[in-house]
Amino acid sequence: MERLGVNCHFRDELHNILDEIYRGWLAKDEEIFSDISCLAMAFRLLRTNGYDVSSDELAAFVDEEKFFDTCGIQNTSIATCLELYRASQLRIYEEEQILEKILTWTREFLKKQVLNQNILDKKLCREVEHDLRNFYGKLDRVSHRRTIESYDAQEFQMLKTAYRPRTIYNDELAMFAEQDFRISQAQYQEELKQVQKWFVDCNMNRLKQSRDTTLVSLAFGAGVMADPELAQARITFAQCTVLSTVIDDFIDNYGSKEEFTSLVELLKNWDKQKLEEISYSSREVEIMYTAICKTIDEHAKKAYAVQGRCVKQELHELWLEVLKEFLNEKGWGDKKITTMDQYISTSCITTTVKLSISSASYFLGHKIPEGLSSTPDFATMLYHASLAG
């Protein structure tokens, strides 16, 4: 159901199944632990859904030669190695040597099988190639489409396990997944129209030397936040990404130091003047500043309905931080970047990962306490996400 992209419609049922699997995991249930594919899949699903499971249970599979010598033909198929490969990517602690070793040999083994054309099942071969090619991450909806297109209810073999419903693989489920996918695509198209309208309403289309990244930004947001109820999170993420790209293009391609410095000063003092009373240094500065203010106002208003409190000041601080670091990155600000550490501390902000993720997080369905973004744990998570960016 996760791979078909319909799990969001069956959250309670799947949660109950996962609870049952977890109880079986803790009890070392033979139906899970006697089958390597089942064990690897259980580990992966439990860990990705927040259950505390130890990779020590996979220790028997760290040595490739020993694995093939001792596990038996029925447990050493390509599909089994693929499940181990997938499970090995779920490292969440710095020192998980078991998963690292499994990852190393399963990846090389699967590469060789593809290269030597040893995988006779064409569908399985495509699956292996897809997983190897997308090691650093997959866009959910792209993976869902691949699964729907290759779905065959007759091909799934049911294990005799209490944790797997007998009727899960059927044509009705495939039809439901396909229809759900089409509905989601129509929803994303409507969201794209909203972002494009916002782009024009903010006059950003008049900045001739800036890119229009509305499609790319919304598509990426939909790729990682696919569920239907996350519409505003996708839109917010896209708007932050688009607007920050426009500002970045202005700095890099045609804006002057004086113009951008005036933009930063305007944002610093944004609560002291009404928009219609401000004197701007250029038409471009006016467009960018009014776009920032309108976007903050819009996001704060919609976030209030979800969070029950005003987040306007928090959004303002996020945008001001980005603009200040843009200045520093260009060499126009307070800092002079001469070392890699200085570059990283600045670029972790100017990638705008923190801005986009933090702004979208108000619409993910969870209450975010005031001041959470300044706590060490939250700051560390955002830092590492930004560092990857």
Rosetta blueprint (number, residue, H / E / L):
1 M L
2 E L
3 R L
4 L L
5 G L
6 V L
7 N H
8 C H
9 H H
10 F H
11 R H
12 D H
13 E H
14 L H
15 H H
16 N H
17 I H
18 L H
19 D H
20 E H
21 I H
22 Y H
23 R H
24 G H
25 W H
26 L H
27 A L
28 K L
29 D L
30 E H
31 E H
32 I H
33 F H
34 S L
35 D L
36 I H
37 S H
38 C H
39 L H
40 A H
41 M H
42 A H
43 F H
44 R H
45 L H
46 L H
47 R H
48 T H
49 N L
50 G L
51 Y L
52 D L
53 V L
54 S L
55 S H
56 D H
57 E H
58 L H
59 A H
60 A H
61 F H
62 V L
63 D L
64 E H
65 E H
66 K H
67 F H
68 F H
69 D H
70 T H
71 C L
72 G L
73 I H
74 Q H
75 N H
76 T L
77 S L
78 I H
79 A H
80 T H
81 C H
82 L H
83 E H
84 L H
85 Y H
86 R H
87 A H
88 S H
89 Q L
90 L L
91 R L
92 I L
93 Y L
94 E L
95 E L
96 E L
97 Q H
98 I H
99 L H
100 E H
101 K H
102 I H
103 L H
104 T H
105 W H
106 T H
107 R H
108 E H
109 F H
110 L H
111 K H
112 K H
113 Q H
114 V H
115 L H
116 N L
117 Q L
118 N L
119 I L
120 L L
121 D L
122 K H
123 K H
124 L H
125 C H
126 R H
127 E H
128 V H
129 E H
130 H H
131 D H
132 L H
133 R H
134 N L
135 F L
136 Y L
137 G L
138 K L
139 L L
140 D H
141 R H
142 V H
143 S H
144 H H
145 R H
146 R H
147 T H
148 I H
149 E H
150 S H
151 Y L
152 D L
153 A L
154 Q L
155 E L
156 F L
157 Q L
158 M L
159 L L
160 K L
161 T L
162 A L
163 Y L
164 R L
165 P L
166 R L
167 T L
168 I L
169 Y L
170 N L
171 D H
172 E H
173 L H
174 A H
175 M H
176 F H
177 A H
178 E H
179 Q H
180 D H
181 F H
182 R H
183 I H
184 S H
185 Q H
186 A H
187 Q H
188 Y H
189 Q H
190 E H
191 E H
192 L H
193 K H
194 Q H
195 V H
196 Q H
197 K H
198 W H
199 F H
200 V H
201 D H
202 C L
203 N L
204 M H
205 N H
206 R H
207 L L
208 K L
209 Q L
210 S L
211 R L
212 D L
213 T L
214 T H
215 L H
216 V H
217 S H
218 L H
219 A H
220 F H
221 G H
222 A H
223 G H
224 V H
225 M L
226 A L
227 D L
228 P H
229 E H
230 L H
231 A H
232 Q H
233 A H
234 R H
235 I H
236 T H
237 F H
238 A H
239 Q H
240 C H
241 T H
242 V H
243 L H
244 S H
245 T H
246 V H
247 I H
248 D H
249 D H
250 F H
251 I H
252 D H
253 N H
254 Y H
255 G L
256 S L
257 K H
258 E H
259 E H
260 F H
261 T H
262 S H
263 L H
264 V H
265 E H
266 L H
267 L H
268 K H
269 N L
270 W L
271 D L
272 K L
273 Q L
274 K L
275 L H
276 E H
277 E H
278 I L
279 S L
280 Y L
281 S L
282 S L
283 R H
284 E H
285 V H
286 E H
287 I H
288 M H
289 Y H
290 T H
291 A H
292 I H
293 C H
294 K H
295 T H
296 I H
297 D H
298 E H
299 H H
300 A H
301 K H
302 K H
303 A H
304 Y H
305 A H
306 V H
307 Q H
308 G L
309 R L
310 C L
311 V L
312 K H
313 Q H
314 E H
315 L H
316 H H
317 E H
318 L H
319 W H
320 L H
321 E H
322 V H
323 L H
324 K H
325 E H
326 F H
327 L H
328 N H
329 E H
330 K H
331 G L
332 W L
333 G L
334 D L
335 K L
336 K L
337 I L
338 T L
339 T L
340 M H
341 D H
342 Q H
343 Y H
344 I H
345 S H
346 T H
347 S H
348 C H
349 I H
350 T H
351 T L
352 T L
353 V H
354 K H
355 L H
356 S H
357 I H
358 S H
359 S H
360 A H
361 S H
362 Y L
363 F L
364 L L
365 G L
366 H L
367 K L
368 I L
369 P L
370 E L
371 G L
372 L H
373 S H
374 S H
375 T L
376 P H
377 D H
378 F H
379 A H
380 T H
381 M H
382 L H
383 Y H
384 H H
385 A H
386 S H
387 L H
388 A H
389 G L
